[in-house]
Structures are given as structure tokens and as C-alpha cells.
Amino acid sequence: MSKRKQRTRKKKADGSRRVAWRVGSLVLLVVVAAAGYRFWHGPSAGSDSSRLAGRWQRTDGGYVLEISDIGPNGQATAAYFNPRPIHVARAEWKEQDGRPGLFVELRDVNYPGSTYTLTYDAAADRLEGIYYQAAMRQTFDVVFERRK
């Protein structure tokens, strides 16, 4: 075989290796970027966010919070009753210190922007946190237990 043919074959082989190396590097970069994004912005693997869904009752009264439709990007659907329905203006969840947390804003008569900021306690299967009563400008420690 002539030296010219050998050089041509070697160049083709080197070019194929370079393309394979670049494609492999690109795939690795995409995988690392996706994992990094999920780590910083999304729920972690094994997240208990789905455990937020359910019917919850406050331990100090008949206040009921129903959570459903837990979405991957922090969306949640909430209904609140005392004992009649109170309009929920906003409901969203996110992880806080490795635990799912829930924020609910109420906007109705006697509830001008009152909020719940709650964290899920997996060991006790309950929501605990702070209720801000906007009309009185006061905060209260609250606990919600799952209604069976």
C-alpha cells in the first residue's frame, strides 16, 4: 500500500475519533447541565412533594386546607375552608432544607392577603409553620394534621 493511501486512511480514522470524542463530550455536558439544573431548581430525587396533597385540618380549630395537583415546577392547587370556602389567591410549593414547603395566600372577606407558610414533616405526616393574619397583622404558629 502506498504511503499516500496510508496517510489518507489515518486522517479519516483520526477525524472519526475526533467526531466521536466531540459527540461524547457534548452528550456528557448536556447530562451534567440537566442534572445541575434539576439539583438547583427542581425537586430532588425522592422528593416528598406529592405527600403535600390531601385534606389537612388545623389542630386548633376547624380550618381545613385541601391540596391537590402538585406540579413539577412549584404549582399546587389549594382550597381553604373555615368552615365555608375562602378564596385562595395563590398556592405554590418548593423544597426548603430538603423538605417540601407550601405557601398559600388567601384573598377574601376578612382575609386580605393572609398567608400560610408551611413545611411538611414526613416523620409526623403533618404540615407545620406560620399563619400570617393580615387583618390583625399578627403571626401564629400552626400545625395541620392529615384528615383520614
Backbone as ProteinMPNN parsed JSONL, in Angstrom:
{"seq_chain_A": "MSKRKQRTRKKKADGSRRVAWRVGSLVLLVVVAAAGYRFWHGPSAGSDSSRLAGRWQRTDGGYVLEISDIGPNGQATAAYFNPRPIHVARAEWKEQDGRPGLFVELRDVNYPGSTYTLTYDAAADRLEGIYYQAAMRQTFDVVFERRK", "coords_chain_A": {"N_chain_A": [[0.843, -1.176, 0.0], [0.466, 2.202, -0.744], [2.196, 5.035, 0.585], [0.742, 7.333, 0.529], [-1.972, 6.474, 0.476], [-2.035, 5.274, 2.971], [-1.685, 7.494, 4.663], [-4.031, 8.908, 4.054], [-6.019, 7.133, 4.979], [-5.316, 7.131, 7.686], [-5.819, 9.814, 8.381], [-8.604, 9.89, 8.004], [-9.409, 8.069, 10.002], [-8.441, 9.392, 12.285], [-10.007, 11.698, 12.114], [-12.576, 10.593, 12.454], [-12.364, 9.676, 15.088], [-12.056, 12.092, 16.419], [-14.562, 13.299, 15.922], [-16.232, 11.461, 17.249], [-15.272, 11.814, 19.851], [-15.968, 14.513, 20.307], [-18.778, 14.39, 20.08], [-19.36, 12.643, 22.191], [-18.379, 14.18, 24.327], [-20.122, 16.367, 24.172], [-22.602, 15.14, 24.74], [-22.11, 14.307, 27.388], [-21.777, 16.834, 28.587], [-24.375, 17.911, 28.278], [-25.865, 16.133, 29.871], [-24.707, 16.575, 32.411], [-25.328, 19.308, 32.729], [-28.144, 19.224, 32.753], [-28.579, 17.671, 35.051], [-27.452, 19.363, 36.961], [-29.154, 21.594, 36.75], [-31.578, 20.459, 37.599], [-30.861, 19.793, 40.201], [-30.446, 22.347, 41.389], [-32.802, 23.785, 40.796], [-35.069, 22.197, 40.636], [-37.283, 19.644, 42.057], [-35.761, 17.333, 44.273], [-34.485, 14.013, 43.704], [-36.634, 11.511, 44.821], [-38.224, 13.205, 46.23], [-40.623, 14.381, 48.62], [-42.764, 15.822, 47.758], [-45.22, 15.095, 46.646], [-46.532, 14.176, 48.826], [-47.679, 16.358, 49.981], [-50.179, 16.646, 48.966], [-53.589, 16.342, 49.783], [-56.126, 16.312, 52.39], [-56.127, 18.536, 54.957], [-56.298, 19.393, 58.412], [-56.358, 22.047, 60.676], [-54.896, 21.94, 63.892], [-55.878, 23.505, 65.951], [-58.51, 24.158, 65.49], [-61.373, 24.239, 63.253], [-60.354, 24.725, 60.726], [-59.705, 23.945, 57.402], [-57.531, 22.72, 54.949], [-57.164, 21.941, 51.662], [-55.113, 20.285, 49.463], [-54.068, 19.812, 46.159], [-53.113, 18.532, 42.918], [-50.176, 18.724, 42.638], [-47.597, 20.152, 41.051], [-44.655, 19.838, 38.891], [-43.128, 22.168, 38.795], [-43.469, 23.757, 41.01], [-46.143, 24.389, 41.136], [-49.357, 24.266, 42.652], [-52.616, 23.296, 43.685], [-55.029, 24.679, 45.769], [-57.557, 24.617, 48.285], [-59.479, 26.273, 50.755], [-61.135, 26.192, 53.868], [-63.352, 27.533, 56.318], [-65.773, 27.455, 58.276], [-66.78, 27.576, 55.789], [-66.023, 27.988, 52.244], [-63.036, 29.786, 51.518], [-61.519, 32.153, 49.463], [-58.674, 31.165, 47.673], [-55.915, 32.794, 46.65], [-53.376, 32.194, 45.734], [-51.246, 29.382, 45.473], [-48.395, 27.536, 46.093], [-45.523, 25.384, 45.943], [-42.271, 24.459, 47.219], [-38.996, 23.11, 47.695], [-37.513, 23.249, 50.876], [-34.72, 23.303, 52.729], [-34.377, 20.592, 52.114], [-36.883, 19.562, 52.522], [-40.326, 19.414, 51.525], [-42.068, 22.444, 51.096], [-44.867, 24.667, 51.589], [-46.722, 27.373, 50.31], [-49.462, 29.427, 50.827], [-51.785, 31.792, 49.819], [-54.446, 33.749, 50.954], [-57.306, 35.475, 49.823], [-59.958, 37.166, 50.559], [-63.114, 38.161, 52.036], [-62.4, 39.391, 55.202], [-59.961, 38.174, 55.0], [-57.589, 39.557, 53.895], [-55.169, 38.973, 52.151], [-53.963, 37.18, 53.846], [-51.658, 34.643, 54.866], [-50.277, 31.311, 54.637], [-47.354, 29.717, 55.542], [-45.829, 26.856, 55.235], [-44.242, 23.759, 56.224], [-43.57, 20.427, 55.338], [-43.599, 17.749, 57.556], [-42.299, 14.762, 57.447], [-41.933, 12.582, 59.191], [-43.93, 12.884, 61.121], [-46.086, 13.145, 59.491], [-47.371, 15.659, 58.892], [-48.234, 19.159, 58.43], [-46.492, 22.038, 59.248], [-45.977, 25.337, 60.508], [-46.224, 28.838, 59.842], [-48.893, 31.092, 60.237], [-49.973, 34.005, 58.812], [-52.001, 36.494, 59.785], [-53.474, 38.793, 58.086], [-55.351, 40.916, 58.443], [-55.215, 41.482, 61.176], [-52.545, 41.803, 61.381], [-50.797, 39.899, 62.532], [-48.835, 37.038, 63.495], [-49.034, 33.475, 63.732], [-48.093, 30.364, 65.14], [-48.725, 27.321, 63.573], [-50.225, 24.07, 63.082], [-51.046, 21.503, 60.886], [-52.888, 18.563, 60.58], [-53.129, 15.52, 58.796], [-56.229, 14.628, 57.469], [-58.002, 11.699, 57.676]], "CA_chain_A": [[0.0, 0.0, 0.0], [1.297, 3.39, -0.868], [2.219, 5.917, 1.759], [-0.33, 8.318, 0.36], [-3.207, 5.828, 0.904], [-1.935, 5.08, 4.414], [-1.932, 8.798, 5.292], [-5.449, 9.223, 3.865], [-6.767, 6.292, 5.928], [-5.02, 7.598, 9.041], [-6.545, 11.077, 8.566], [-10.018, 9.553, 8.164], [-9.56, 7.44, 11.323], [-8.263, 10.456, 13.273], [-11.196, 12.549, 12.03], [-13.698, 9.853, 13.064], [-12.136, 9.682, 16.539], [-12.334, 13.452, 16.9], [-16.012, 13.483, 15.901], [-16.778, 10.642, 18.337], [-14.882, 12.473, 21.097], [-16.774, 15.729, 20.439], [-20.169, 13.991, 20.347], [-19.376, 12.119, 23.558], [-18.21, 15.319, 25.246], [-21.356, 17.147, 24.13], [-23.616, 14.379, 25.474], [-21.76, 14.409, 28.799], [-22.064, 18.205, 29.01], [-25.831, 18.06, 28.381], [-26.303, 15.361, 31.041], [-24.258, 17.293, 33.619], [-26.101, 20.549, 32.837], [-29.508, 18.876, 33.155], [-28.532, 17.254, 36.45], [-27.213, 20.564, 37.762], [-30.376, 22.393, 36.778], [-32.554, 19.766, 38.452], [-30.393, 19.91, 41.589], [-30.611, 23.699, 41.898], [-34.104, 24.392, 40.55], [-36.191, 21.273, 40.653], [-37.357, 18.771, 43.213], [-34.728, 16.319, 44.286], [-34.967, 12.648, 43.531], [-37.226, 11.014, 46.051], [-38.893, 14.3, 46.914], [-41.908, 14.07, 49.237], [-43.724, 16.864, 47.386], [-46.543, 14.503, 46.418], [-47.148, 13.968, 50.144], [-48.411, 17.569, 50.356], [-51.563, 16.505, 48.52], [-54.501, 15.736, 50.756], [-57.012, 17.173, 53.175], [-55.42, 18.831, 56.208], [-57.079, 20.187, 59.365], [-55.554, 22.712, 61.693], [-55.107, 21.301, 65.198], [-56.522, 24.416, 66.904], [-59.836, 24.556, 65.052], [-61.957, 23.552, 62.118], [-59.798, 25.22, 59.472], [-59.314, 22.816, 56.548], [-56.753, 23.067, 53.771], [-57.102, 20.83, 50.706], [-54.046, 20.487, 48.494], [-54.11, 18.843, 45.065], [-52.393, 18.893, 41.694], [-48.808, 19.15, 42.92], [-46.885, 20.159, 39.781], [-43.2, 19.738, 38.98], [-42.468, 23.476, 38.834], [-43.936, 24.543, 42.143], [-47.574, 24.663, 41.108], [-50.234, 23.473, 43.517], [-53.984, 23.78, 43.769], [-55.439, 24.635, 47.163], [-58.865, 25.109, 48.704], [-59.418, 26.54, 52.191], [-62.478, 26.246, 54.441], [-63.413, 27.988, 57.709], [-65.904, 26.173, 57.593], [-67.155, 27.85, 54.394], [-64.858, 28.217, 51.377], [-62.328, 31.071, 51.491], [-60.806, 32.203, 48.178], [-57.215, 31.019, 47.666], [-55.37, 33.581, 45.542], [-52.141, 31.6, 45.232], [-50.699, 28.233, 46.201], [-47.199, 27.016, 45.442], [-44.643, 24.616, 46.82], [-40.852, 24.348, 46.867], [-38.235, 22.427, 48.74], [-36.808, 24.107, 51.819], [-33.862, 22.472, 53.569], [-34.6, 19.188, 51.797], [-38.267, 19.17, 52.827], [-41.272, 20.21, 50.757], [-42.748, 23.527, 51.791], [-46.07, 25.118, 50.916], [-47.14, 28.757, 50.559], [-50.848, 29.633, 50.418], [-52.256, 33.151, 50.076], [-55.902, 33.866, 50.965], [-57.826, 36.815, 49.5], [-61.411, 37.11, 50.668], [-63.611, 38.992, 53.135], [-61.68, 39.106, 56.448], [-58.693, 37.508, 54.672], [-56.986, 40.431, 52.876], [-53.759, 38.649, 51.945], [-53.441, 36.296, 54.887], [-50.848, 33.598, 54.249], [-49.699, 30.175, 55.348], [-46.042, 29.262, 55.097], [-45.807, 25.567, 55.917], [-43.254, 22.757, 55.85], [-44.046, 19.072, 55.576], [-42.838, 16.909, 58.472], [-42.576, 13.401, 56.986], [-41.989, 11.651, 60.317], [-45.223, 13.032, 61.79], [-47.081, 13.316, 58.433], [-48.141, 16.873, 59.172], [-47.739, 20.439, 57.947], [-46.298, 22.969, 60.366], [-45.391, 26.594, 60.07], [-46.704, 30.133, 60.327], [-50.055, 31.718, 59.621], [-49.971, 35.461, 58.95], [-53.363, 37.018, 59.723], [-53.21, 40.129, 57.55], [-56.254, 41.93, 59.001], [-54.709, 41.831, 62.513], [-51.091, 41.935, 61.273], [-50.193, 39.025, 63.544], [-48.453, 35.703, 63.048], [-49.338, 32.395, 64.662], [-47.562, 29.042, 64.825], [-49.846, 26.43, 63.276], [-49.967, 22.701, 62.687], [-52.149, 20.834, 60.198], [-52.774, 17.106, 60.54], [-53.849, 14.923, 57.671], [-57.525, 14.014, 57.783], [-58.094, 10.365, 57.033]], "C_chain_A": [[0.885, 1.234, 0.0], [1.19, 4.248, 0.384], [1.089, 6.933, 1.698], [-1.663, 7.733, 0.841], [-3.213, 5.628, 2.425], [-2.23, 6.382, 5.166], [-3.409, 9.177, 5.188], [-6.302, 8.429, 4.854], [-6.554, 6.763, 7.372], [-5.763, 8.897, 9.337], [-8.026, 10.818, 8.78], [-10.274, 8.966, 9.544], [-9.426, 8.489, 12.421], [-9.478, 11.379, 13.301], [-12.409, 11.887, 12.673], [-13.571, 9.845, 14.587], [-12.453, 11.057, 17.133], [-13.836, 13.716, 16.942], [-16.646, 12.711, 17.049], [-16.477, 11.294, 19.691], [-15.743, 13.721, 21.342], [-18.224, 15.396, 20.757], [-20.296, 13.48, 21.781], [-19.254, 13.232, 24.59], [-19.476, 16.151, 25.317], [-22.473, 16.447, 24.914], [-23.348, 14.473, 26.98], [-22.078, 15.796, 29.344], [-23.564, 18.422, 29.208], [-26.351, 17.331, 29.624], [-25.917, 16.082, 32.335], [-25.059, 18.576, 33.804], [-27.527, 20.256, 33.298], [-29.55, 18.459, 34.623], [-28.315, 18.461, 37.364], [-28.446, 21.439, 37.87], [-31.395, 21.763, 37.709], [-32.158, 19.883, 39.929], [-30.698, 21.285, 42.159], [-32.032, 24.221, 41.801], [-35.291, 23.453, 40.685], [-36.221, 20.444, 41.914], [-36.286, 17.709, 43.136], [-35.336, 14.943, 44.09], [-35.507, 12.156, 44.864], [-37.923, 12.094, 46.842], [-40.238, 13.854, 47.467], [-42.975, 15.072, 48.828], [-45.115, 16.301, 47.151], [-47.274, 14.25, 47.738], [-47.89, 15.211, 50.636], [-49.89, 17.451, 49.992], [-52.396, 15.824, 49.595], [-55.362, 16.778, 51.43], [-56.393, 17.303, 54.561], [-56.322, 19.671, 57.109], [-56.149, 20.771, 60.418], [-55.909, 22.151, 63.065], [-55.833, 22.195, 66.192], [-57.909, 24.866, 66.438], [-60.292, 23.778, 63.839], [-61.455, 24.019, 60.773], [-59.274, 24.035, 58.656], [-58.634, 23.35, 55.295], [-56.679, 21.821, 52.886], [-56.074, 21.17, 49.64], [-54.139, 19.39, 47.438], [-53.249, 19.348, 43.916], [-51.012, 19.486, 41.974], [-48.006, 19.023, 41.628], [-45.384, 20.148, 39.965], [-42.489, 21.076, 39.136], [-43.009, 24.366, 39.935], [-45.419, 24.839, 42.153], [-48.296, 23.737, 42.092], [-51.62, 24.098, 43.459], [-54.421, 23.628, 45.208], [-56.853, 25.165, 47.316], [-58.791, 25.245, 50.226], [-60.839, 26.741, 52.701], [-62.415, 26.645, 55.906], [-64.854, 28.285, 58.138], [-66.341, 26.361, 56.146], [-65.906, 28.116, 53.558], [-64.345, 29.651, 51.46], [-61.496, 31.053, 50.207], [-59.293, 32.103, 48.38], [-56.688, 31.74, 46.428], [-54.151, 32.914, 44.918], [-51.744, 30.431, 46.112], [-49.505, 27.716, 45.417], [-46.346, 26.266, 46.452], [-43.21, 24.725, 46.312], [-40.157, 23.61, 47.997], [-37.478, 23.451, 49.566], [-36.026, 23.196, 52.751], [-34.146, 20.984, 53.373], [-35.993, 18.674, 52.106], [-39.215, 20.004, 51.977], [-41.962, 21.249, 51.626], [-43.908, 24.03, 50.945], [-46.363, 26.554, 51.31], [-48.551, 28.912, 50.002], [-51.244, 31.052, 50.792], [-53.772, 33.191, 49.934], [-56.296, 35.305, 50.651], [-59.337, 36.729, 49.465], [-61.825, 38.065, 51.783], [-62.971, 38.489, 54.431], [-60.358, 38.363, 56.229], [-57.974, 38.324, 53.585], [-55.49, 40.165, 52.666], [-53.146, 37.863, 53.075], [-52.717, 35.135, 54.217], [-50.501, 32.477, 55.22], [-48.356, 29.879, 54.71], [-45.758, 28.006, 55.902], [-44.7, 24.669, 55.38], [-43.809, 21.387, 56.209], [-43.074, 18.319, 56.468], [-43.196, 15.464, 58.145], [-42.728, 12.423, 58.148], [-43.349, 11.689, 61.012], [-46.384, 13.107, 60.794], [-47.997, 14.492, 58.749], [-47.476, 18.075, 58.537], [-47.606, 21.359, 59.148], [-45.647, 24.239, 59.855], [-46.076, 27.791, 60.675], [-47.924, 30.57, 59.526], [-49.95, 33.208, 59.88], [-51.396, 35.938, 58.739], [-53.231, 38.493, 59.359], [-54.087, 41.21, 58.174], [-55.762, 42.404, 60.367], [-53.206, 42.086, 62.52], [-50.371, 41.14, 62.361], [-49.822, 37.689, 62.904], [-48.72, 34.693, 64.154], [-48.636, 31.125, 64.198], [-48.751, 28.103, 64.638], [-49.343, 25.042, 62.901], [-51.23, 22.164, 62.027], [-51.872, 19.334, 60.22], [-53.602, 16.584, 59.387], [-55.148, 14.313, 58.167], [-57.626, 12.719, 57.012], [-59.394, 10.23, 56.29]], "O_chain_A": [[1.918, 1.284, 0.667], [0.214, 4.179, 1.13], [0.553, 7.336, 2.73], [-2.412, 8.415, 1.541], [-4.242, 5.787, 3.081], [-2.933, 6.378, 6.176], [-3.976, 9.712, 6.14], [-7.2, 8.981, 5.489], [-7.488, 6.788, 8.173], [-6.286, 9.066, 10.438], [-8.648, 11.446, 9.637], [-11.256, 9.327, 10.193], [-10.198, 8.487, 13.379], [-9.929, 11.793, 14.369], [-13.184, 12.549, 13.363], [-14.569, 9.991, 15.294], [-13.042, 11.163, 18.209], [-14.33, 14.302, 17.905], [-17.505, 13.244, 17.752], [-17.335, 11.32, 20.573], [-16.193, 13.952, 22.464], [-18.837, 16.041, 21.608], [-21.229, 13.843, 22.496], [-19.947, 13.223, 25.607], [-19.867, 16.597, 26.396], [-23.203, 17.093, 25.666], [-24.276, 14.696, 27.758], [-22.598, 15.917, 30.453], [-23.98, 19.043, 30.186], [-27.191, 17.866, 30.348], [-26.731, 16.182, 33.253], [-25.435, 18.903, 34.93], [-28.06, 20.972, 34.146], [-30.459, 18.853, 35.354], [-28.934, 18.558, 38.424], [-28.755, 21.965, 38.939], [-32.01, 22.455, 38.519], [-33.015, 20.052, 40.797], [-31.16, 21.391, 43.295], [-32.443, 25.026, 42.637], [-36.422, 23.915, 40.837], [-35.315, 20.519, 42.744], [-35.943, 17.239, 42.05], [-36.535, 14.736, 44.282], [-34.893, 12.37, 45.91], [-38.189, 11.907, 48.029], [-40.921, 13.037, 46.85], [-44.005, 15.166, 49.495], [-46.102, 16.979, 47.435], [-48.499, 14.124, 47.757], [-48.649, 15.133, 51.602], [-50.746, 18.07, 50.623], [-51.963, 14.861, 50.227], [-55.331, 17.961, 51.089], [-56.164, 16.308, 55.249], [-57.03, 20.557, 56.63], [-55.284, 20.09, 60.967], [-57.079, 21.915, 63.365], [-56.357, 21.696, 67.188], [-58.432, 25.859, 66.945], [-59.677, 22.787, 63.447], [-62.086, 23.729, 59.757], [-58.496, 23.224, 59.157], [-59.101, 24.301, 54.668], [-56.19, 20.775, 53.314], [-56.155, 22.215, 48.994], [-54.271, 18.208, 47.756], [-52.728, 20.462, 43.956], [-50.725, 20.619, 41.587], [-47.761, 17.912, 41.158], [-44.885, 20.414, 41.058], [-41.339, 21.104, 39.576], [-43.007, 25.591, 39.809], [-45.913, 25.476, 43.083], [-47.894, 22.596, 42.321], [-51.762, 25.295, 43.21], [-54.216, 22.576, 45.814], [-57.288, 26.045, 46.574], [-58.136, 24.451, 50.902], [-61.654, 27.385, 52.041], [-61.555, 26.177, 56.653], [-65.102, 29.47, 58.363], [-66.283, 25.419, 55.355], [-64.849, 28.435, 54.103], [-65.124, 30.604, 51.47], [-60.844, 30.055, 49.9], [-58.707, 32.857, 49.157], [-56.978, 31.346, 45.299], [-53.913, 33.046, 43.718], [-51.884, 30.478, 47.334], [-49.6, 27.485, 44.211], [-46.441, 26.491, 47.658], [-42.965, 25.037, 45.147], [-40.675, 23.505, 49.109], [-36.884, 24.389, 49.035], [-36.616, 22.402, 53.484], [-34.156, 20.212, 54.332], [-36.26, 17.48, 51.967], [-38.945, 21.179, 51.729], [-42.383, 20.964, 52.747], [-43.927, 23.841, 49.729], [-46.27, 26.921, 52.481], [-48.81, 28.573, 48.847], [-51.067, 31.474, 51.934], [-54.325, 32.734, 48.933], [-55.684, 36.245, 51.158], [-59.928, 36.283, 48.481], [-60.975, 38.705, 52.402], [-63.002, 37.292, 54.717], [-59.71, 37.966, 57.197], [-57.776, 37.83, 52.475], [-54.652, 41.017, 52.962], [-51.927, 37.877, 53.249], [-53.106, 34.692, 53.137], [-50.441, 32.664, 56.435], [-48.238, 29.801, 53.487], [-45.48, 28.074, 57.1], [-44.275, 24.802, 54.232], [-44.439, 21.212, 57.253], [-41.878, 18.254, 56.184], [-44.269, 14.989, 58.517], [-43.569, 11.525, 58.092], [-43.862, 10.655, 61.44], [-47.545, 13.129, 61.205], [-49.215, 14.349, 58.859], [-46.308, 18.025, 58.152], [-48.515, 21.444, 59.973], [-44.871, 24.221, 58.9], [-46.463, 27.788, 61.844], [-47.971, 30.433, 58.303], [-49.849, 33.636, 61.03], [-51.944, 35.805, 57.645], [-52.918, 39.331, 60.205], [-53.61, 42.32, 58.412], [-55.872, 43.587, 60.69], [-52.649, 42.526, 63.526], [-49.46, 41.642, 63.019], [-50.414, 37.269, 61.91], [-48.644, 35.006, 65.342], [-48.589, 30.84, 63.001], [-49.675, 28.094, 65.452], [-48.205, 24.863, 62.467], [-52.338, 22.344, 62.534], [-50.764, 18.892, 59.917], [-54.645, 17.142, 59.048], [-55.169, 13.579, 59.155], [-57.356, 12.678, 55.811], [-59.656, 9.189, 55.689]]}, "name": "protein", "num_of_chains": 1, "seq": "MSKRKQRTRKKKADGSRRVAWRVGSLVLLVVVAAAGYRFWHGPSAGSDSSRLAGRWQRTDGGYVLEISDIGPNGQATAAYFNPRPIHVARAEWKEQDGRPGLFVELRDVNYPGSTYTLTYDAAADRLEGIYYQAAMRQTFDVVFERRK"}
